[in-house]
Amino acid sequence: MPDRHAVTAAAVRRRLRTPEPWRFLVARLYSRIVLVSIAGAVGYGWAYAGLTKAPQAGSAWTALWLSVLGATVLMKVSLAFGPVFAGADRMFWVLSSPASRGALLRPRFFGLLAVGAAVGVVWPAVVFGVVGAVVPPLVAGVLGAACGLAVVAGAVVLQRARVRAQGWLSGLVGLAVVALVVPAGWFGVPVPWAGSVGVPADRPGELAGGVPADQPGSGGTAAGELGTFGGPAGEPGVIWAAWAVAIGLALVAAASVRHLRRSDLASGAALAGVTRVSVSWFDLALLGAILAERRARSLGRVKSARLNQGRSHVAALAWTDALRLRRTPSAALVWAALLPVPALVALGGEPDIAPAAHLVAAFLATDRLAAGLKFVCRSPAMRRALGLPDRQLRLAHLVFPAVGAVLWCAITTAFTPHVSVVNGIISAAGAVAVVYRIATRPPVDYGAAIVSFGMYGPTPAGLIVQLSRGPALLTVLGLVQTML
């Protein structure tokens, strides 16, 4: 006899599926194929450059901590969305229908597992583009798929257990950033596969550093001791262990899906809906507002701080901006996590674009410190309540972003190759200017005129001009950086 729950769950899914004309489906599929093709071509070029590049000293250490950083960020993003969530249209059926809750939620769960495995397969190509192929590509792809699967399944397990792991994950991100900035020798920790990095093609019997592979204490193996994947003999064991952990977590997560509550499924649905609307309407202010609300709820209660009445208005407002940054440590974490980005771009064999990458990373780091500036510029009611001129309010909330930009550029210029002091000065000033222009941008007017450019079809030229306030200046400054 067929399973009553499975049949009922399938019927509910058919009822929730919105009928759509085939023309819309074809148009949507065509746009996705174009985007995937462009991204695939760029990724193929990046991966090919990494596979043909000889790894340098310390490449294995960099690859290790880049992978740790990528897995941690994937875990944080997954936990922010749930990762399993149900929108308002599905929530009633999930909680109140006679269908099995697990049967209704498992299709989305399996889709998330597939996305995690795909991200894990693609991630080694990104790492290879930066440091070169430190391990065989097949081994990296298989291990990456297992890690991606384990990260998503582990996020579902944490969602069911209702464990707040964002603080621990933020600490792990900070550790990875420190490990990327500080050389491996300072820690005194050997990297397991570092012995096979940087071996010249005409001296296959030696490991990195010129030590023969068959001598005692070399830490390497001779050709007869290599595993089936072309690496050390322990690699197959590591692969089997990684897949065993991933499959075990996936089984536990699949069993945990049917125990998810309304509170577990609702928060991620709100964030997913706002993200979809923000991307569709080209307005990330909506996403920023919901993220600020989630951060405020996670804090729960904060200790009030008394402002010194003897201070000037600018100093008092700057101090409130400092309190805002202290209560949102994730902004400082992202600011620090962007420190090694320009150096990684230069290490990846792209010295010509390293100054432009330095400018973009400086902008992103400064933007994370400008929450107060954006809030004041986008809230007329708050500006009227403060009773100060708009220019004074903006300058007061620009103090800490400017200080953060100067400090970030000073630190990164000291250890980033192909980035001069002049590039650092331009990056600091340009990052502050771009952040200020984006924060003071007027609200988006969706009634702008649409102009037809022939083969490109109707284009909202007015909307493009509005959205280019800030990014256009960033593009011009990036071209200036590459020409210096």
C-alpha positions as a printed Julia matrix, in Angstrom:
484×3 Matrix{Float64}:
  0.0    0.0     0.0
  1.3    3.48   -0.74
  2.4    5.61    2.16
 -0.47   7.91    3.11
  1.88  10.62    4.41
  4.03  10.64    1.28
  1.0   10.85   -1.0
 -0.51  13.64    1.09
  2.77  15.57    1.09
  3.0   15.3    -2.69
 -0.56  16.57   -3.0
  0.23  19.53   -0.78
  3.29  20.38   -2.86
  1.22  20.27   -6.03
 -1.34  22.57   -4.42
  1.34  25.06   -3.42
  2.98  25.05   -6.85
  1.9   28.18   -8.72
  1.06  27.51  -12.38
  3.21  29.57  -14.73
  3.08  29.95  -18.53
  5.82  28.13  -20.39
  7.0   31.37  -22.0
  7.93  32.79  -18.6
  9.72  29.58  -17.7
 11.75  29.65  -20.92
 12.66  33.32  -20.45
 13.77  32.72  -16.88
 15.74  29.65  -17.86
 17.45  31.54  -20.69
 18.62  34.34  -18.39
 19.93  31.84  -15.88
 21.8   29.91  -18.56
 23.46  33.15  -19.73
 24.51  34.09  -16.2
 25.8   30.59  -15.44
 27.73  30.53  -18.73
 29.43  33.85  -18.0
 30.3   32.8   -14.45
 31.51  29.41  -15.71
 33.79  31.0   -18.33
 35.32  33.35  -15.75
 35.71  30.51  -13.26
 37.32  28.25  -15.85
 39.91  30.88  -16.66
 40.63  31.42  -12.97
 40.92  27.69  -12.28
 43.12  27.07  -15.33
 45.48  29.83  -14.25
 45.69  28.27  -10.8
 46.37  24.76  -12.11
 49.2   25.99  -14.34
 50.81  28.08  -11.59
 53.56  26.62   -9.41
 52.76  26.9    -5.69
 55.13  29.01   -3.61
 56.37  28.63   -0.05
 53.46  28.92    2.36
 50.83  28.23   -0.31
 49.55  25.16    1.54
 49.11  27.18    4.73
 47.18  29.86    2.84
 45.01  27.27    1.1
 44.2   25.59    4.42
 42.98  28.75    6.13
 41.19  30.01    3.05
 39.22  26.78    3.09
 38.49  27.17    6.81
 37.33  30.73    6.19
 35.09  29.67    3.29
 33.5   26.84    5.31
 32.89  29.14    8.28
 31.27  31.84    6.14
 29.07  29.2     4.48
 28.01  27.97    7.93
 27.21  31.52    9.11
 25.13  32.25    6.01
 23.29  28.93    6.34
 22.45  29.57    9.98
 21.25  33.09    9.13
 18.65  31.65    6.73
 17.75  28.71    8.93
 18.91  26.99    6.7
 15.55  25.16    6.31
 12.74  27.72    6.24
  9.09  27.95    5.2
  7.33  31.04    3.93
  3.9   32.26    4.94
  2.28  30.29    2.12
  3.82  27.02    3.32
  3.78  27.57    7.07
  0.09  26.65    7.49
  0.5   23.39    5.6
  3.73  22.47    7.37
  2.29  23.04   10.84
 -1.41  22.26   10.47
 -1.93  19.83    7.6
 -2.17  16.06    8.18
  0.87  15.57    5.93
  4.17  14.61    7.48
  6.23  17.67    8.35
  9.44  15.93    7.38
  8.05  14.95    3.97
  7.11  18.57    3.27
 10.48  19.97    4.31
 12.87  17.34    2.97
 12.78  18.49   -0.7
 14.13  21.89    0.37
 16.61  20.16    2.66
 17.93  17.97   -0.16
 18.19  21.02   -2.41
 20.28  22.77    0.24
 22.55  19.72    0.48
 23.03  19.8    -3.29
 23.89  23.52   -3.17
 26.38  22.92   -0.36
 28.07  20.1    -2.27
 28.24  22.25   -5.43
 29.81  25.13   -3.51
 32.31  22.69   -2.02
 33.29  21.43   -5.47
 33.74  24.95   -6.86
 35.64  26.36   -3.88
 38.98  24.57   -4.6
 39.05  26.31   -8.0
 38.9   29.66   -6.18
 41.69  28.62   -3.85
 43.82  27.28   -6.7
 43.43  30.57   -8.52
 45.03  32.31   -5.54
 47.8   29.95   -4.41
 48.07  27.31   -7.13
 47.27  23.6    -7.06
 48.62  22.49   -3.67
 46.75  19.15   -3.88
 45.51  17.14   -6.88
 42.32  18.66   -8.35
 40.34  15.43   -8.03
 41.2   15.12   -4.35
 40.31  18.78   -3.75
 36.95  18.44   -5.52
 35.96  15.27   -3.64
 37.01  16.73   -0.27
 35.29  20.02   -1.06
 32.01  18.28   -1.87
 32.17  16.38    1.42
 32.94  19.54    3.39
 30.13  21.5     1.73
 27.67  18.69    2.45
 28.85  18.47    6.06
 28.59  22.23    6.61
 24.97  22.45    5.41
 23.94  19.29    7.27
 25.66  20.56   10.41
 23.78  23.85   10.12
 20.47  21.95   10.04
 21.51  19.98   13.13
 22.35  23.23   14.94
 19.03  24.68   13.81
 17.18  21.74   15.37
 19.26  21.93   18.56
 18.66  25.72   18.73
 22.32  26.37   19.49
 23.6   29.88   18.86
 26.94  29.25   17.21
 27.43  32.63   15.53
 29.8   33.81   18.25
 32.0   30.73   17.94
 31.98  31.01   14.16
 32.98  34.66   14.35
 35.92  33.68   16.52
 36.93  31.07   13.97
 36.75  33.69   11.22
 39.04  35.94   13.24
 41.5   33.07   13.75
 41.53  32.34   10.02
 42.19  35.99    9.2
 45.1   36.11   11.65
 46.51  32.89   10.2
 46.28  34.32    6.67
 48.07  37.53    7.64
 50.76  35.96    9.85
 53.28  33.61    8.17
 52.99  29.91    8.93
 56.42  29.73   10.55
 55.33  32.01   13.38
 52.91  29.38   14.66
 55.31  26.45   14.37
 52.49  24.18   13.14
 53.37  21.92   10.17
 50.89  21.7     7.29
 50.19  18.01    6.45
 50.64  18.29    2.69
 53.23  21.08    2.67
 55.95  18.58    1.79
 54.59  18.17   -1.74
 54.37  21.89   -2.55
 56.83  23.66   -4.79
 58.65  20.55   -6.11
 60.43  21.36   -9.36
 59.41  19.26  -12.33
 62.99  18.14  -13.06
 63.64  17.02   -9.45
 60.67  14.79   -8.59
 62.61  12.95   -5.91
 62.86  15.99   -3.67
 60.36  17.8    -1.52
 60.07  21.54   -1.02
 63.26  22.9     0.49
 65.55  20.5    -1.41
 65.21  17.56    1.0
 65.31  14.13   -0.7
 62.04  12.28   -0.28
 63.62   9.0     0.77
 65.81  10.36    3.59
 64.73  10.02    7.21
 63.12  13.1     8.66
 62.13  14.49    5.27
 58.43  14.15    6.1
 57.69  12.94    2.57
 57.29   9.61    0.78
 58.88   8.05   -2.22
 57.02   7.49   -5.44
 56.06   3.97   -4.45
 54.28   5.22   -1.33
 51.91   7.57   -3.12
 48.21   6.99   -2.87
 45.77   6.33   -5.66
 44.99  10.04   -6.15
 48.6   11.07   -6.74
 49.16  12.52   -3.25
 50.36  11.12    0.07
 49.2    7.68    1.04
 46.92   9.09    3.73
 44.73  11.05    1.34
 42.27   8.21    0.57
 41.78   7.72    4.3
 41.09  11.42    4.77
 38.58  11.37    1.91
 36.73   8.36    3.31
 36.69   9.93    6.78
 35.35  13.23    5.43
 32.57  11.51    3.51
 31.71   9.34    6.51
 31.29  12.45    8.67
 29.29  14.23    5.93
 26.92  11.29    5.4
 26.46  10.83    9.14
 25.58  14.51    9.6
 23.23  14.36    6.61
 21.36  11.39    8.11
 21.04  13.11   11.48
 19.89  16.33    9.79
 17.31  14.45    7.69
 15.87  12.95   10.87
 15.91  16.37   12.59
 13.9   18.15    9.9
 10.56  16.78   11.13
 11.19  18.28   14.6
 11.63  21.89   13.45
  9.24  24.37   15.07
  7.55  27.5    13.82
 10.23  29.75   15.31
 12.92  27.74   13.51
 11.2   28.04   10.13
  9.9   31.64   10.25
 13.02  33.75   10.79
 14.82  32.44    7.74
 11.71  32.91    5.58
 11.56  36.61    6.46
 15.21  37.09    5.57
 14.86  35.15    2.31
 11.82  37.18    1.27
 13.5   40.5     2.01
 16.63  39.39    0.15
 14.57  38.49   -2.92
 12.77  41.83   -2.87
 15.99  43.8    -2.32
 17.72  42.12   -5.24
 14.69  42.48   -7.52
 14.26  46.19   -6.75
 17.99  47.02   -6.63
 17.62  48.45   -3.13
 19.73  46.8    -0.44
 18.41  49.2     2.21
 15.54  46.78    2.89
 17.99  43.96    3.53
 20.08  46.19    5.78
 17.02  47.1     7.83
 16.02  43.48    8.47
 19.6   42.55    9.34
 19.79  45.45   11.81
 16.54  44.27   13.41
 17.87  40.72   13.73
 21.08  41.99   15.34
 19.07  44.08   17.81
 16.97  41.07   18.77
 20.03  38.9    19.2
 21.5   41.47   21.59
 18.28  41.47   23.58
 19.3   44.14   26.08
 22.22  46.55   26.19
 23.61  48.72   28.93
 22.78  52.39   28.54
 25.66  54.82   28.24
 25.44  58.41   29.44
 26.73  61.05   27.06
 28.93  63.77   28.54
 26.96  66.99   28.44
 30.15  69.03   28.19
 30.98  67.59   24.79
 30.06  69.29   21.55
 27.25  67.96   19.41
 29.68  66.43   16.91
 31.64  64.66   19.64
 28.45  63.31   21.24
 27.17  61.98   17.93
 30.55  60.44   17.13
 30.5   58.75   20.54
 27.05  57.28   19.87
 28.41  55.94   16.57
 31.25  54.3    18.51
 28.71  52.68   20.86
 26.81  51.38   17.84
 29.98  49.77   16.49
 30.77  48.24   19.88
 27.34  46.6    20.0
 27.76  45.14   16.49
 31.09  43.27   16.55
 30.35  41.64   13.2
 31.19  44.94   11.48
 34.67  44.96   12.98
 35.02  41.28   12.11
 34.29  41.92    8.42
 36.62  44.92    8.53
 39.42  42.66    9.77
 38.5   39.77    7.45
 39.09  42.0     4.42
 42.69  42.76    5.43
 44.34  39.87    3.54
 42.19  40.22    0.39
 44.5   42.54   -1.62
 47.54  40.43   -0.73
 45.72  37.28   -1.85
 44.89  38.92   -5.18
 48.55  39.83   -5.68
 49.56  36.32   -4.62
 47.13  34.91   -7.17
 49.27  36.28  -10.0
 47.26  39.45  -10.69
 49.68  42.24   -9.71
 48.19  44.68  -12.22
 44.79  44.72  -10.55
 46.1   44.52   -6.97
 45.74  48.33   -6.43
 42.16  48.25   -7.75
 41.38  45.25   -5.53
 42.87  47.2    -2.62
 40.47  50.08   -3.36
 37.41  47.81   -3.57
 38.34  45.98   -0.36
 38.9   49.32    1.41
 35.44  50.46    0.3
 33.82  47.27    1.59
 35.66  47.55    4.92
 34.67  51.21    5.32
 31.09  50.51    4.35
 30.74  48.09    7.27
 31.58  50.95    9.67
 29.06  53.4     8.2
 25.84  52.02    9.69
 25.23  55.21   11.65
 25.78  57.41    8.6
 23.32  55.36    6.54
 20.73  55.4     9.33
 20.84  59.16    9.74
 20.81  59.85    5.99
 17.84  57.53    5.39
 15.73  58.66    8.34
 14.29  62.19    7.99
 12.41  61.75   11.27
 15.66  61.13   13.16
 17.31  64.17   11.56
 14.4   66.37   12.62
 14.48  64.94   16.14
 18.21  65.68   16.52
 17.65  69.27   15.41
 21.07  69.78   13.8
 22.0   70.72   10.23
 22.24  67.78    7.86
 25.88  68.5     7.01
 26.86  68.48   10.67
 25.04  65.19   11.26
 26.72  63.55    8.27
 30.19  64.74    9.2
 29.75  63.53   12.78
 28.79  60.05   11.61
 31.63  60.04    9.08
 34.35  60.21   11.74
 34.65  56.51   12.52
 34.33  55.31    8.9
 37.14  57.72    7.94
 39.34  56.57   10.83
 38.65  52.94    9.95
 39.51  53.53    6.28
 42.82  55.23    7.1
 43.78  52.51    9.59
 42.79  49.7     7.21
 44.76  51.18    4.3
 47.79  51.83    6.51
 47.87  48.2     7.68
 47.31  46.62    4.28
 49.75  48.89    2.43
 52.52  47.7     4.73
 52.35  44.04    3.63
 50.52  44.03    0.28
 52.86  43.74   -2.73
 52.39  46.05   -5.73
 50.46  48.57   -3.59
 52.37  51.78   -2.95
 51.79  54.5    -0.4
 50.11  56.63   -3.08
 47.73  53.75   -3.82
 46.96  53.49   -0.12
 46.16  57.2     0.15
 43.87  57.06   -2.88
 42.16  53.96   -1.51
 41.51  55.58    1.88
 40.16  58.84    0.44
 38.23  57.07   -2.32
 36.62  54.58    0.06
 35.33  57.36    2.3
 34.06  59.36   -0.69
 32.23  56.39   -2.23
 30.65  55.41    1.08
 29.49  59.0     1.61
 27.95  59.23   -1.87
 26.11  55.93   -1.48
 24.82  56.82    2.0
 23.58  60.25    0.88
 21.94  58.91   -2.28
 18.28  59.97   -2.62
 15.61  57.26   -2.52
 15.35  55.23   -5.7
 12.75  56.55   -8.13
 11.3   53.63  -10.06
  9.29  55.95  -12.31
 12.38  56.94  -14.29
 12.17  57.04  -18.07
 12.89  53.92  -20.12
 14.95  54.34  -23.28
 15.13  51.77  -26.09
 18.64  51.11  -27.42
 17.7   48.88  -30.34
 19.1   45.38  -29.88
 19.36  45.8   -26.1
 15.66  46.55  -25.76
 14.01  48.96  -23.29
 16.48  50.04  -20.62
 15.66  52.1   -17.48
 18.39  54.66  -18.1
 17.21  56.89  -15.27
 17.33  54.03  -12.79
 20.86  53.09  -13.91
 22.0   56.68  -13.4
 20.54  56.7    -9.9
 22.18  53.41   -8.95
 25.54  54.53  -10.37
 25.94  57.19   -7.66
 28.94  55.8    -5.82
 29.83  52.77   -8.0
 30.7   55.14  -10.89
 33.19  57.0    -8.69
 34.57  53.66   -7.5
 35.11  52.56  -11.11
 36.94  55.78  -12.02
 39.19  55.53   -8.97
 39.89  51.87   -9.79
 41.1   52.86  -13.26
 43.31  55.54  -11.7
 44.78  52.94   -9.34
 45.7   50.57  -12.17
 47.39  53.37  -14.14
 49.67  54.49  -11.3
